[in-house]
Amino acid sequence: MSEDVRYSVLGPVRAWRGDEELELGSPQQRTVLAVLLLHEGRAATADTLISAVWGDESPRTAMLTLRTYVFRLRKVLGESAIRTVAGGYALSLEPDALDAAVHARAVARARGDVAALAEADALWQGDPLADIAGAWASRQRVRLQGQRQAAVRERIALDLAAGRAGAAVTELTGLVAAHPLDEELRGLLMTALAGSGRQALAVTQYHEIRTLLAHELGLDPSPDLQRAYHRLLNPARPASPDSGSLLSALPIESPPAAAHSPAARLVVPAQLPAPVRDFVGRADLLNRLSAVLTRDSTTTVPSASTGLPGAASIVGIVGIGGAGASALAVHVAHRIRPAFPDGQLYADLRGSDAGQVLAGFLRAFGITGDSIPADLTERAALWRSVADGRRILVVLDHATPQDQPDLLLPVTAGAAAIVTGGRRLPDLAVDEWATVPPFAPEESVQLLSFVIGAARVRAERAAALRLAEMCSHLPIAIRMGAERLHARPNWTLAETVERLRAELDHPVVVHGDCRRVYEPLERRLDEVHASAPRAVEAFELGTLLGEPEVALADVASLLGLPDIEAEHLLDDLVDAHLLEPVGFRRYRYLDALRRLAQRRLAARSATVGAQGAWL
């Protein structure tokens, strides 16, 4: 059943059952769900769904693929969640299950209640349908953003009418920057500035938009805006009663006397995740990266008149999935955080786009609501302005080129950033790239000792080394094995080695810990497959040779390709840290990766005949 599922479209398309977020699949599959959600229980025709997913270029198999997406969504949401109706589908939706519907009802009920309007606006988590592309999604974004902007303008106008001009100035400044030709917003900002005692700035705003309108559109300001301007110059003049606009209803008032209240305390962002408590090894990497990132920490940031030498210090950390690149980044960040007193920001880019992350960074520095520009380029420019001159540290985890990490980085000296990912990003201006290798044997044993106790490891040191070797000396695998041992003090390490060998040799990964070990490796393969599917084919077929080391010529023969083409594919795997070069045209698998490749190859062979059985 789907009655307990909550949905969000005021940001990325997301769904939760209780506190658990549900995995909604590919962007196309999420588009199908988004269409059904915005129909709010009404039927959506198959043509509507196909048009939303593919636009005017739908493939011949669109109907079959649509049925596949619906089938998968039912598996996630509940078999009865999506009903098949004549010509299409409808989603069973409880009244308060969709944030967009809750927002619309809340605004309708607010009726001049500023607090209720602010509460409704808090439902927004960024651009609506932020992870959905295409013309349909763009139209829906415009519609939903228009509804939000109308509510935000009403709330601000109510604040101004109640004499709270100072609080509105910051928000309106951001809104006007995002929508420079919007006359109503400009008029509200003029009113707010005048109400907070900044008459000259208010007049400047009018002349600025008058110039913009003339140059961009060849128009004069609207009558409402002109009346607001004349009331600026003559506050005693009453508002015109014959206009229904927000501007004409707002008087230009003298600023209130200053209140004797303490200034609001600036919250300094401190977003770093907790460091790994049993972090071991990596001493050389820690020292090297810390030195690069803090090279400007003792330099006084000069004023704008003298110029700003240099740029932000940026390092990149890459490695095989599970080797601990993220753990190293967070550990380095905590080590050097005293050098960045203006804040530390963190973003995991898996499942987030640049626009969402930028909005989160801006909110961390007090910029909220529609003060955050909708346009990605303008949002990035505002972020650079906010970061300018601040000693901040930014950590971007799991970055890929599609995440546009360059938009998220600070650019001026005194700031620093750490970027982690599966492979180097050649277009990113990084001071130094560091590759995190698997542990050395002694580091593996040290991690085991931290988790299960040094005494157990000393008693079975040879078995501890065998266990670490079976885990390919990957920190994530060693930690999983160590946690199982810690929870079972009666197990010996030798017994655990035999159990692990049996599980790893089983044709299906049955234990949750083993699946957790394979997850980051699977994600890395999926990333490679997106750009080079034949490289993943080479990765899997290479295991048919039966040895940890393979020769280029043998892999090329399996692929039916010339050596030079096969070499490009294997180089892709090396760049993604899925193979290790060990000599001229020879490559080696880590044991964990070789087992994974064998499993994938066997699973793919076993399911070829079963595909389409349920369609």
Secondary structure, DSSP 8 states (H G I E B T S, - for coil): --TTEEEE-SSS-EEEETTEE----SHHHHHHHHHHHHTTTS-EEHHHHHHHHHTT---TTHHHHHHHHHHHHHHHH-TTSEEEETTEEEE---TTSBHHHHHHHHHHHHTT-HHHHHHHHTT--SSTTTT--SHHHHHHHHHHHHHHHHHHHHHHHHHHHTT-HHHHHHHHHHHHHH-TT-HHHHHHHHHHHHHTT-HHHHHHHHHHHHHHHHHHHS----HHHHHHHHHHH-TTS---TT--STTTT--------------------B------TT----HHHHHHHHHHHTTTTTS----TTT---S--EEEEEEESTTS-HHHHHHHHHHHHGGG-TT-EEEEE-TT--HHHHHHHHHHHTT--GGGS-SSHHHHHHHHHHHHTT---EEEEES--GGG-GGGGS--STT-EEEEEESS--TTS--SEEEEE----HHHHHHHHHHHH-HHHHHHTHHHHHHHHHHTTT-HHHHHHHHHHHHH-TT--HHHHHHHHHHHHHSSS--SHHHHHHHHHHHHHHHHHHHH-HHHHHHHHHGGGG-SSEEEHHHHHHHHT--HHHHHHHHHHHHHTTSSEEEETTEEE--HHHHHHHHHHHHHHHHHGGGTTTT-
